[in-house]
Amino acid sequence: MLPRGASSMPPPPNPAAYFPPPRVTLPSGLEILRTYSGAFIFLEILFGTIVWILVASTKVPLPLLQGWVMFVAVTAWFLSIVFLCVFLFGYANRIAVNWNQTDFLFHGATFVFYFGAFLLQAATTSLHYFPRKFNSTTHEKILADHEYNISIAASIFAFATAVCYGCSTAMALRRWKL
């Protein structure tokens, strides 16, 4: 028998949801720019902007390849700005997320996509000397000499951006495992 006033059912759960505090090892505010991670994010944005401008300034000989390069460059640029703003404006301390894990996953995935974009841009650049046949008598290079030079610069900056994302991934992995 149960004592008077006792029930066999457990008490109802507290209606207030429990959210664990966020795990953040990166500083908020302008202090983020004084860290290596902040510097790499700034370089990712800068180099990504250059890649975006260079790819957009050429005639697109292979829309499928360079369309993917442009998509990766613009998307990564936008998401990197959002990621940096989360730390600059202190939202990382207000949003209950494991930011170390989120940092690793974001930069790791973006590294893979950007490295692929670099390979596609380099492949497009390597087709410079292959002729495009319009008919049996007319031949034209896929990339003109000026566009070839711009495409080389875009490949170099895409590689530099991929390296920055790779370094950010390595630093985020180290912070996440601590």
Backbone as a printed PyTorch tensor [residue, N CA C, xyz], in Angstrom:
tensor([[[  0.8150,  -1.1740,   0.0000],
         [  0.0000,   0.0000,   0.0000],
         [  0.8700,   1.2530,   0.0000]],

        [[  0.3510,   2.2350,  -0.6790],
         [  1.0430,   3.5190,  -0.7260],
         [  0.5290,   4.4100,   0.3820]],

        [[  1.3890,   5.2110,   0.9420],
         [  0.9170,   6.1470,   1.9520],
         [ -0.0860,   7.1200,   1.3470]],

        [[ -0.8340,   7.7010,   2.2010],
         [ -1.8760,   8.6260,   1.7810],
         [ -1.2600,   9.8230,   1.0230]],

        [[ -1.8040,  10.1760,  -0.1640],
         [ -1.3350,  11.3050,  -0.9540],
         [ -0.2100,  10.9420,  -1.9100]],

        [[  0.3180,   9.7100,  -1.8470],
         [  1.3980,   9.3040,  -2.7480],
         [  0.7900,   8.6570,  -3.9820]],

        [[  1.4680,   8.7700,  -5.0870],
         [  0.9810,   8.1370,  -6.3020],
         [  2.0790,   7.2680,  -6.8850]],

        [[  1.6840,   6.3220,  -7.6950],
         [  2.6570,   5.4110,  -8.2850],
         [  3.2910,   5.9960,  -9.5340]],

        [[  2.8270,   7.1320, -10.0000],
         [  3.3800,   7.7410, -11.2040],
         [  4.4580,   8.7400, -10.8130]],

        [[  5.5230,   8.8190, -11.6310],
         [  6.5740,   9.8040, -11.3340],
         [  6.0530,  11.2190, -11.5510]],

        [[  6.7070,  12.1810, -10.9550],
         [  6.2600,  13.5660, -11.1380],
         [  6.4670,  13.9870, -12.5930]],

        [[  5.6670,  14.9140, -13.0810],
         [  5.8300,  15.3570, -14.4710],
         [  7.1650,  16.0820, -14.6330]],

        [[  7.7470,  15.9920, -15.8200],
         [  9.0240,  16.6800, -16.0300],
         [  8.8530,  18.1840, -15.9890]],

        [[  9.9310,  18.8320, -15.6780],
         [  9.9440,  20.2860, -15.6500],
         [  9.6740,  20.8010, -17.0640]],

        [[  8.7310,  21.6830, -17.2610],
         [  8.4140,  22.1450, -18.6150],
         [  9.5260,  22.9980, -19.2280]],

        [[ 10.4080,  23.5320, -18.4250],
         [ 11.4980,  24.3290, -18.9800],
         [ 12.5180,  23.3870, -19.6010]],

        [[ 12.8210,  23.6080, -20.8510],
         [ 13.7750,  22.7400, -21.5530],
         [ 15.1800,  22.9990, -21.0310]],

        [[ 15.9590,  21.9520, -21.0260],
         [ 17.3390,  22.0670, -20.5830],
         [ 18.2370,  22.1090, -21.8130]],

        [[ 19.0380,  23.1260, -21.8830],
         [ 20.0250,  23.2340, -22.9400],
         [ 21.3850,  23.3440, -22.2820]],

        [[ 22.3020,  22.4720, -22.6560],
         [ 23.6270,  22.5650, -22.0480],
         [ 24.3180,  23.8520, -22.5010]],

        [[ 25.2030,  24.3570, -21.6810],
         [ 25.9050,  25.5740, -22.0960],
         [ 26.7870,  25.2870, -23.3150]],

        [[ 26.9690,  26.2730, -24.1800],
         [ 27.7850,  26.0460, -25.3720],
         [ 29.2470,  25.8330, -25.0060]],

        [[ 29.9130,  24.9680, -25.7640],
         [ 31.3490,  24.7570, -25.5900],
         [ 32.0750,  25.6150, -26.6120]],

        [[ 32.6970,  26.6570, -26.1350],
         [ 33.3820,  27.5920, -27.0220],
         [ 34.7920,  27.7890, -26.4930]],

        [[ 35.7700,  27.5300, -27.3440],
         [ 37.1460,  27.8250, -26.9440],
         [ 37.7060,  29.0160, -27.7190]],

        [[ 36.9920,  29.4620, -28.7260],
         [ 37.4100,  30.6600, -29.4410],
         [ 36.8370,  31.8870, -28.7450]],

        [[ 37.5850,  32.9740, -28.7080],
         [ 37.0580,  34.1780, -28.0540],
         [ 35.9850,  34.8470, -28.8990]],

        [[ 35.1810,  35.6540, -28.2540],
         [ 34.1360,  36.4190, -28.9430],
         [ 34.5970,  37.8620, -29.1180]],

        [[ 33.9050,  38.5570, -29.9710],
         [ 34.2190,  39.9580, -30.2180],
         [ 35.4360,  40.1010, -31.1180]],

        [[ 36.0630,  41.2410, -31.0120],
         [ 37.2340,  41.5030, -31.8530],
         [ 38.4330,  40.6470, -31.4900]],

        [[ 38.3840,  39.9870, -30.3480],
         [ 39.4820,  39.1000, -29.9420],
         [ 39.6460,  37.9240, -30.9040]],

        [[ 38.5840,  37.5440, -31.6090],
         [ 38.6760,  36.4290, -32.5630],
         [ 39.6680,  36.7500, -33.6700]],

        [[ 39.7910,  38.0210, -34.0230],
         [ 40.7050,  38.4090, -35.0970],
         [ 42.1670,  38.3400, -34.6680]],

        [[ 42.4090,  38.2100, -33.3830],
         [ 43.7820,  38.1150, -32.8780],
         [ 44.2640,  36.6730, -32.7580]],

        [[ 43.4090,  35.7230, -33.1030],
         [ 43.7930,  34.3170, -33.0420],
         [ 44.1590,  33.8230, -34.4360]],

        [[ 44.8480,  32.6880, -34.4910],
         [ 45.1700,  32.0900, -35.7830],
         [ 43.8990,  31.6780, -36.5240]],

        [[ 42.9260,  31.1820, -35.7930],
         [ 41.6770,  30.7760, -36.4290],
         [ 40.9790,  31.9680, -37.0740]],

        [[ 40.9360,  33.0790, -36.3800],
         [ 40.3320,  34.2810, -36.9450],
         [ 41.0880,  34.7820, -38.1580]],

        [[ 42.4200,  34.6920, -38.1000],
         [ 43.2270,  35.1090, -39.2450],
         [ 42.9690,  34.2150, -40.4530]],

        [[ 42.8580,  32.9080, -40.2180],
         [ 42.5750,  32.0050, -41.3280],
         [ 41.1820,  32.2330, -41.9020]],

        [[ 40.2080,  32.5060, -41.0460],
         [ 38.8580,  32.7900, -41.5510],
         [ 38.8800,  34.0660, -42.3900]],

        [[ 39.6260,  35.0730, -41.9430],
         [ 39.7580,  36.3010, -42.7180],
         [ 40.4130,  36.0100, -44.0700]],

        [[ 41.4650,  35.1760, -44.0940],
         [ 42.1200,  34.8260, -45.3510],
         [ 41.2060,  34.0010, -46.2550]],

        [[ 40.3960,  33.1320, -45.6530],
         [ 39.4380,  32.3570, -46.4440],
         [ 38.4700,  33.2900, -47.1690]],

        [[ 37.9960,  34.2940, -46.4600],
         [ 37.0670,  35.2510, -47.0580],
         [ 37.7640,  36.0670, -48.1430]],

        [[ 38.9790,  36.5340, -47.8670],
         [ 39.7220,  37.3440, -48.8300],
         [ 40.0560,  36.5450, -50.0870]],

        [[ 40.6600,  35.3710, -49.9230],
         [ 41.0320,  34.5630, -51.0860],
         [ 39.7970,  34.0570, -51.8320]],

        [[ 38.7470,  33.7300, -51.0950],
         [ 37.5110,  33.3040, -51.7390],
         [ 36.9130,  34.4060, -52.5940]],

        [[ 37.0080,  35.6380, -52.1240],
         [ 36.5380,  36.7790, -52.9140],
         [ 37.3470,  36.9080, -54.1950]],

        [[ 38.6510,  36.7190, -54.0950],
         [ 39.5080,  36.8150, -55.2850],
         [ 39.1730,  35.7120, -56.2770]],

        [[ 38.9560,  34.4840, -55.7820],
         [ 38.5740,  33.3780, -56.6730],
         [ 37.2630,  33.7090, -57.3690]],

        [[ 36.3170,  34.1900, -56.5990],
         [ 35.0010,  34.5440, -57.1350],
         [ 35.1510,  35.5820, -58.2520]],

        [[ 35.9270,  36.6250, -58.0230],
         [ 36.1130,  37.6850, -59.0170],
         [ 36.8270,  37.1680, -60.2600]],

        [[ 37.8680,  36.3560, -60.0540],
         [ 38.6360,  35.8680, -61.2010],
         [ 37.8140,  34.9230, -62.0730]],

        [[ 37.0800,  34.0250, -61.4650],
         [ 36.2670,  33.0990, -62.2600],
         [ 35.1500,  33.8620, -62.9740]],

        [[ 34.5840,  34.8450, -62.3150],
         [ 33.5050,  35.6140, -62.9310],
         [ 33.9990,  36.5130, -64.0660]],

        [[ 35.2840,  36.8220, -64.0900],
         [ 35.7950,  37.7490, -65.1000],
         [ 36.2460,  37.0660, -66.3880]],

        [[ 36.1010,  35.7570, -66.4740],
         [ 36.5080,  35.0580, -67.6890],
         [ 35.2900,  34.5580, -68.4540]],

        [[ 35.5340,  34.2830, -69.7240],
         [ 34.5190,  33.6120, -70.5230],
         [ 34.4770,  32.1720, -70.0220]],

        [[ 33.3030,  31.6320, -69.8370],
         [ 33.1700,  30.2970, -69.2540],
         [ 33.1360,  29.2650, -70.3770]],

        [[ 34.2630,  28.5700, -70.6230],
         [ 34.2730,  27.5940, -71.7080],
         [ 33.5650,  26.2910, -71.3380]],

        [[ 33.6000,  25.9280, -70.0630],
         [ 32.9710,  24.6900, -69.5940],
         [ 32.0330,  25.0380, -68.4450]],

        [[ 30.7750,  25.3430, -68.7400],
         [ 29.8650,  25.8450, -67.7050],
         [ 29.6770,  24.8940, -66.5290]],

        [[ 29.6970,  23.5980, -66.7850],
         [ 29.4730,  22.6620, -65.6950],
         [ 30.6150,  22.7140, -64.6850]],

        [[ 31.8480,  22.7460, -65.1720],
         [ 32.9950,  22.7790, -64.2580],
         [ 33.0880,  24.1050, -63.5300]],

        [[ 33.0760,  25.1840, -64.2710],
         [ 33.2590,  26.4780, -63.6330],
         [ 32.0080,  26.9340, -62.8980]],

        [[ 30.8710,  26.4050, -63.2440],
         [ 29.6710,  26.6910, -62.4590],
         [ 29.7950,  26.1200, -61.0580]],

        [[ 30.3560,  24.9190, -60.9470],
         [ 30.5630,  24.3260, -59.6240],
         [ 31.6080,  25.1220, -58.8450]],

        [[ 32.6740,  25.5510, -59.5050],
         [ 33.6990,  26.3630, -58.8450],
         [ 33.0740,  27.6420, -58.3010]],

        [[ 32.2340,  28.2680, -59.1030],
         [ 31.5900,  29.5100, -58.6810],
         [ 30.6230,  29.2560, -57.5280]],

        [[ 29.8690,  28.1650, -57.5920],
         [ 28.9400,  27.8280, -56.5140],
         [ 29.6880,  27.6150, -55.2020]],

        [[ 30.7810,  26.8520, -55.2460],
         [ 31.5600,  26.5960, -54.0320],
         [ 32.1540,  27.8950, -53.5090]],

        [[ 32.7070,  28.7160, -54.3880],
         [ 33.3420,  29.9650, -53.9560],
         [ 32.3310,  30.9000, -53.2900]],

        [[ 31.1740,  31.0700, -53.8900],
         [ 30.1750,  31.9990, -53.3450],
         [ 29.5780,  31.4500, -52.0490]],

        [[ 29.2360,  30.1670, -52.0370],
         [ 28.6400,  29.5780, -50.8390],
         [ 29.6090,  29.5840, -49.6690]],

        [[ 30.8590,  29.1760, -49.9070],
         [ 31.8600,  29.1580, -48.8380],
         [ 32.1420,  30.5730, -48.3390]],

        [[ 32.1910,  31.5230, -49.2530],
         [ 32.4200,  32.9190, -48.8710],
         [ 31.3090,  33.4060, -47.9410]],

        [[ 30.0660,  33.1620, -48.3350],
         [ 28.9260,  33.6080, -47.5330],
         [ 28.9180,  32.9190, -46.1610]],

        [[ 29.1020,  31.6020, -46.1330],
         [ 29.0740,  30.8750, -44.8630],
         [ 30.2460,  31.2520, -43.9550]],

        [[ 31.3960,  31.5570, -44.5370],
         [ 32.5290,  32.0030, -43.7240],
         [ 32.2610,  33.3590, -43.0860]],

        [[ 31.6060,  34.2370, -43.8270],
         [ 31.2390,  35.5410, -43.2500],
         [ 30.2490,  35.3470, -42.1110]],

        [[ 29.2640,  34.4850, -42.3010],
         [ 28.2930,  34.2080, -41.2310],
         [ 29.0000,  33.6180, -40.0150]],

        [[ 29.9000,  32.6610, -40.2490],
         [ 30.6280,  32.0220, -39.1540],
         [ 31.4630,  33.0480, -38.3830]],

        [[ 32.1420,  33.9230, -39.1060],
         [ 32.9420,  34.9520, -38.4510],
         [ 32.0480,  35.9180, -37.6690]],

        [[ 30.9120,  36.2860, -38.2310],
         [ 30.0030,  37.2170, -37.5430],
         [ 29.4240,  36.6110, -36.2710]],

        [[ 29.2160,  35.2940, -36.2580],
         [ 28.7210,  34.6360, -35.0410],
         [ 29.6900,  34.8770, -33.8890]],

        [[ 30.9690,  34.8310, -34.1580],
         [ 31.9560,  35.0620, -33.0990],
         [ 32.2060,  36.5460, -32.8680]],

        [[ 32.1830,  37.3490, -33.9280],
         [ 32.4090,  38.7850, -33.7580],
         [ 31.3370,  39.4370, -32.8950]],

        [[ 30.0950,  39.0480, -33.0940],
         [ 28.9910,  39.6760, -32.3700],
         [ 28.5830,  38.9180, -31.1170]],

        [[ 29.3200,  37.8750, -30.7440],
         [ 29.0860,  37.1640, -29.4890],
         [ 27.9180,  36.2040, -29.4830]],

        [[ 27.4100,  35.8420, -30.6450],
         [ 26.2880,  34.8960, -30.6870],
         [ 26.7160,  33.4930, -30.2840]],

        [[ 27.9840,  33.1870, -30.3770],
         [ 28.4630,  31.8450, -30.0130],
         [ 28.2180,  31.5520, -28.5380]],

        [[ 28.2250,  32.5810, -27.7050],
         [ 27.9780,  32.3860, -26.2780],
         [ 26.4900,  32.2590, -25.9640]],

        [[ 25.6290,  32.6220, -26.8940],
         [ 24.1870,  32.5920, -26.6670],
         [ 23.5110,  31.3700, -27.2860]],

        [[ 24.1580,  30.7560, -28.2530],
         [ 23.5680,  29.6170, -28.9490],
         [ 24.1870,  28.3420, -28.3880]],

        [[ 23.3480,  27.4530, -27.8840],
         [ 23.8140,  26.2360, -27.2240],
         [ 24.1850,  25.1760, -28.2660]],

        [[ 25.3870,  25.2900, -28.7720],
         [ 25.9130,  24.3610, -29.7580],
         [ 27.3580,  24.0670, -29.3660]],

        [[ 27.8230,  22.8690, -29.6710],
         [ 29.2380,  22.5770, -29.4830],
         [ 29.9820,  23.2450, -30.6410]],

        [[ 30.4700,  24.4450, -30.4070],
         [ 31.0790,  25.2370, -31.4740],
         [ 32.3830,  24.6450, -31.9660]],

        [[ 33.0760,  23.9050, -31.1180],
         [ 34.3180,  23.2660, -31.5660],
         [ 34.0040,  22.2010, -32.6200]],

        [[ 32.9670,  21.4190, -32.3700],
         [ 32.5600,  20.4010, -33.3330],
         [ 32.0020,  21.0540, -34.6020]],

        [[ 31.1990,  22.0870, -34.4400],
         [ 30.6350,  22.7920, -35.5860],
         [ 31.7430,  23.4140, -36.4330]],

        [[ 32.7420,  23.9870, -35.7840],
         [ 33.8930,  24.5670, -36.4790],
         [ 34.6050,  23.5000, -37.3040]],

        [[ 34.8390,  22.3390, -36.6980],
         [ 35.5250,  21.2570, -37.4020],
         [ 34.7040,  20.7630, -38.5940]],

        [[ 33.4180,  20.5380, -38.3870],
         [ 32.5770,  20.0190, -39.4670],
         [ 32.4390,  21.0270, -40.6120]],

        [[ 32.2670,  22.2930, -40.2800],
         [ 32.1300,  23.3230, -41.3120],
         [ 33.4050,  23.4410, -42.1300]],

        [[ 34.5330,  23.6110, -41.4480],
         [ 35.7820,  23.7970, -42.1810],
         [ 36.2250,  22.5260, -42.8980]],

        [[ 35.9560,  21.3620, -42.3100],
         [ 36.3190,  20.1140, -42.9730],
         [ 35.5360,  19.9070, -44.2610]],

        [[ 34.2250,  20.1000, -44.2060],
         [ 33.3970,  19.9370, -45.4050],
         [ 33.7560,  20.9830, -46.4580]],

        [[ 33.9810,  22.1960, -46.0230],
         [ 34.3210,  23.2590, -46.9660],
         [ 35.6870,  23.0100, -47.5970]],

        [[ 36.6210,  22.4450, -46.8320],
         [ 37.9270,  22.0860, -47.3950],
         [ 37.7650,  21.0670, -48.5240]],

        [[ 36.9580,  20.0480, -48.3010],
         [ 36.7530,  19.0180, -49.3250],
         [ 36.1410,  19.6440, -50.5850]],

        [[ 35.1070,  20.4670, -50.4090],
         [ 34.4730,  21.0960, -51.5650],
         [ 35.4170,  22.0670, -52.2740]],

        [[ 36.1860,  22.8380, -51.5100],
         [ 37.0740,  23.8170, -52.1380],
         [ 38.2410,  23.1390, -52.8370]],

        [[ 38.7250,  22.0380, -52.2800],
         [ 39.8050,  21.3230, -52.9570],
         [ 39.2900,  20.7400, -54.2730]],

        [[ 38.0610,  20.2350, -54.2620],
         [ 37.4580,  19.7720, -55.5090],
         [ 37.2830,  20.8970, -56.5120]],

        [[ 36.8840,  22.0620, -56.0290],
         [ 36.7400,  23.2210, -56.9180],
         [ 38.0930,  23.6270, -57.4960]],

        [[ 39.1380,  23.5560, -56.6760],
         [ 40.4830,  23.8520, -57.1870],
         [ 40.8630,  22.8800, -58.3040]],

        [[ 40.5790,  21.5910, -58.1080],
         [ 40.9110,  20.6040, -59.1410],
         [ 40.1370,  20.8650, -60.4330]],

        [[ 38.8690,  21.2240, -60.3100],
         [ 38.0800,  21.5270, -61.5050],
         [ 38.5860,  22.7880, -62.2140]],

        [[ 38.9640,  23.7990, -61.4370],
         [ 39.5030,  25.0220, -62.0420],
         [ 40.8330,  24.7370, -62.7170]],

        [[ 41.6670,  23.9220, -62.0940],
         [ 42.9520,  23.5620, -62.7110],
         [ 42.7280,  22.7270, -63.9730]],

        [[ 41.7300,  21.8510, -63.9620],
         [ 41.4210,  21.0580, -65.1540],
         [ 40.9510,  21.9570, -66.2920]],

        [[ 40.1380,  22.9410, -65.9730],
         [ 39.6920,  23.8880, -66.9990],
         [ 40.8780,  24.6650, -67.5580]],

        [[ 41.7880,  25.0510, -66.6920],
         [ 42.9690,  25.7940, -67.1160],
         [ 43.8590,  24.9430, -68.0150]],

        [[ 43.9520,  23.6680, -67.7150],
         [ 44.8370,  22.7940, -68.4910],
         [ 44.3370,  22.5450, -69.9140]],

        [[ 43.0990,  22.8820, -70.1970],
         [ 42.5410,  22.6920, -71.5330],
         [ 42.8340,  23.8630, -72.4700]],

        [[ 43.7320,  24.7330, -72.0710],
         [ 44.0230,  25.9540, -72.8310],
         [ 44.4340,  25.6580, -74.2680]],

        [[ 45.2640,  24.6700, -74.4880],
         [ 45.8050,  24.4310, -75.8210],
         [ 44.9350,  23.5290, -76.6840]],

        [[ 43.8860,  22.9430, -76.1150],
         [ 43.0160,  22.1130, -76.9230],
         [ 42.1360,  23.0010, -77.7960]],

        [[ 42.0680,  22.6940, -79.0950],
         [ 41.2450,  23.5370, -79.9730],
         [ 39.7690,  23.1710, -79.8670]],

        [[ 38.9520,  24.1670, -80.0610],
         [ 37.5060,  23.9710, -80.1440],
         [ 37.1520,  24.0740, -81.6250]],

        [[ 36.5340,  23.0320, -82.1500],
         [ 36.2000,  23.0180, -83.5780],
         [ 34.7700,  23.5090, -83.7720]],

        [[ 34.6340,  24.5350, -84.5940],
         [ 33.3100,  25.0220, -84.9440],
         [ 32.8080,  24.3150, -86.2010]],

        [[ 33.7130,  24.1060, -87.1400],
         [ 33.4390,  23.3020, -88.3270],
         [ 34.7680,  22.7280, -88.7970]],

        [[ 34.8250,  22.1840, -89.9710],
         [ 36.0490,  21.5010, -90.4040],
         [ 37.2080,  22.4540, -90.6790]],

        [[ 36.9530,  23.7310, -90.8400],
         [ 38.0310,  24.6640, -91.1590],
         [ 38.3260,  25.6690, -90.0600]],

        [[ 37.4250,  25.8860, -89.1220],
         [ 37.5920,  26.9130, -88.1010],
         [ 37.9530,  26.2750, -86.7630]],

        [[ 39.0680,  26.7080, -86.2000],
         [ 39.5100,  26.2450, -84.8800],
         [ 39.7640,  27.4550, -83.9940]],

        [[ 39.4750,  27.2980, -82.7270],
         [ 39.7240,  28.3640, -81.7600],
         [ 40.1350,  27.7140, -80.4490]],

        [[ 41.0220,  28.3600, -79.7250],
         [ 41.4140,  27.8410, -78.4150],
         [ 40.2380,  27.9380, -77.4480]],

        [[ 40.1880,  27.0120, -76.5010],
         [ 39.1140,  27.0430, -75.5050],
         [ 39.2290,  28.2960, -74.6490]],

        [[ 40.4540,  28.6250, -74.2600],
         [ 40.6960,  29.8450, -73.4870],
         [ 41.6620,  30.7340, -74.2590]],

        [[ 41.3310,  31.9930, -74.4100],
         [ 42.2630,  32.9470, -75.0010],
         [ 43.4250,  33.1540, -74.0220]],

        [[ 44.4980,  33.7550, -74.4950],
         [ 45.6880,  33.9090, -73.6510],
         [ 45.4030,  34.7210, -72.3880]],

        [[ 44.6420,  35.7900, -72.5090],
         [ 44.3190,  36.6230, -71.3420],
         [ 43.4750,  35.8250, -70.3350]],

        [[ 42.4840,  35.0980, -70.8390],
         [ 41.6410,  34.2900, -69.9590],
         [ 42.4200,  33.1290, -69.3500]],

        [[ 43.3920,  32.6340, -70.0900],
         [ 44.2600,  31.5730, -69.5650],
         [ 45.0300,  32.0760, -68.3440]],

        [[ 45.5630,  33.2850, -68.4310],
         [ 46.2940,  33.8660, -67.2970],
         [ 45.3740,  34.0910, -66.0990]],

        [[ 44.1710,  34.5600, -66.3490],
         [ 43.2090,  34.7560, -65.2640],
         [ 42.8300,  33.4170, -64.6430]],

        [[ 42.6860,  32.4000, -65.4740],
         [ 42.3380,  31.0720, -64.9770],
         [ 43.4660,  30.4780, -64.1370]],

        [[ 44.7100,  30.7520, -64.5060],
         [ 45.8450,  30.3040, -63.6880],
         [ 45.7840,  30.9770, -62.3200]],

        [[ 45.5370,  32.2750, -62.2980],
         [ 45.4380,  32.9980, -61.0260],
         [ 44.2810,  32.4610, -60.1850]],

        [[ 43.1530,  32.1560, -60.8220],
         [ 42.0120,  31.6030, -60.0890],
         [ 42.3670,  30.2380, -59.5020]],

        [[ 43.1170,  29.4340, -60.2350],
         [ 43.5370,  28.1210, -59.7200],
         [ 44.4550,  28.2770, -58.5140]],

        [[ 45.3870,  29.2070, -58.5970],
         [ 46.3190,  29.4310, -57.4850],
         [ 45.5780,  29.9030, -56.2420]],

        [[ 44.6730,  30.8570, -56.4060],
         [ 43.9340,  31.3600, -55.2470],
         [ 42.9310,  30.3340, -54.7210]],

        [[ 42.3900,  29.4930, -55.5900],
         [ 41.5170,  28.4140, -55.1140],
         [ 42.3200,  27.4260, -54.2740]],

        [[ 43.5460,  27.1460, -54.6900],
         [ 44.4060,  26.2690, -53.8890],
         [ 44.7460,  26.9200, -52.5530]],

        [[ 45.0810,  28.2100, -52.5740],
         [ 45.4060,  28.9160, -51.3280],
         [ 44.2070,  28.9370, -50.3880]],

        [[ 43.0130,  29.1040, -50.9280],
         [ 41.8060,  29.0900, -50.1060],
         [ 41.5740,  27.7100, -49.5160]],

        [[ 41.7850,  26.6720, -50.3250],
         [ 41.6320,  25.3010, -49.8230],
         [ 42.6440,  25.0190, -48.7090]],

        [[ 43.8580,  25.5260, -48.8410],
         [ 44.8710,  25.3410, -47.7880],
         [ 44.4340,  26.0520, -46.5090]],

        [[ 43.8700,  27.2500, -46.6330],
         [ 43.3760,  27.9670, -45.4450],
         [ 42.2620,  27.1830, -44.7560]],

        [[ 41.3400,  26.6300, -45.5360],
         [ 40.2790,  25.8110, -44.9420],
         [ 40.8620,  24.5500, -44.3100]],

        [[ 41.8860,  23.9750, -44.9210],
         [ 42.5350,  22.8030, -44.3330],
         [ 43.2170,  23.1270, -43.0160]],

        [[ 43.8890,  24.2630, -42.9430],
         [ 44.5240,  24.6790, -41.6830],
         [ 43.4800,  24.9590, -40.6090]],

        [[ 42.3740,  25.5820, -40.9950],
         [ 41.2950,  25.8200, -40.0340],
         [ 40.7030,  24.5050, -39.5390]],

        [[ 40.6080,  23.5160, -40.4220],
         [ 40.1060,  22.2070, -40.0280],
         [ 41.0330,  21.5560, -39.0140]],

        [[ 42.3370,  21.6240, -39.2670],
         [ 43.3100,  21.0220, -38.3480],
         [ 43.2620,  21.7030, -36.9780]],

        [[ 43.1650,  23.0250, -36.9580],
         [ 43.0980,  23.7270, -35.6740],
         [ 41.7920,  23.4370, -34.9520]],

        [[ 40.6950,  23.3210, -35.6940],
         [ 39.4040,  23.0120, -35.0670],
         [ 39.4060,  21.5970, -34.5100]],

        [[ 40.0490,  20.6730, -35.1920],
         [ 40.1430,  19.3030, -34.6830],
         [ 40.9400,  19.2730, -33.3850]],

        [[ 41.9950,  20.0320, -33.3360],
         [ 42.8150,  20.0870, -32.1120],
         [ 42.0180,  20.6730, -30.9560]],

        [[ 41.2420,  21.7320, -31.2140],
         [ 40.4210,  22.3260, -30.1450],
         [ 39.3200,  21.3830, -29.7100]],

        [[ 38.7360,  20.6630, -30.6570],
         [ 37.6160,  19.7790, -30.3710],
         [ 38.0650,  18.6030, -29.5010]],

        [[ 39.2710,  18.1170, -29.7280],
         [ 39.7620,  16.9470, -28.9900],
         [ 40.3280,  17.2960, -27.6190]],

        [[ 40.5090,  18.5760, -27.3320],
         [ 41.0600,  18.9760, -26.0240],
         [ 40.0750,  18.7970, -24.9170]]])
